[in-house]
């Protein structure tokens, strides 16, 4: 497995755990959940851009 794939798997698993934890603690319709999901989306896009730029 490539190094960039390992990085992506680690990031996505961390983000999924963060999303599930915030869903359990605050609930689906909370404003905190919306901020967490937005942060996870931005973090995932940034990870994709950075890893694709570094490991060409």
Secondary structure, 3 states (H helix, E strand, C coil): CCHHHHHHHHHHHHHHHHHHHHHHHHCCCCHHHHHHHHHHHHHHHHHHHHHHHHCC
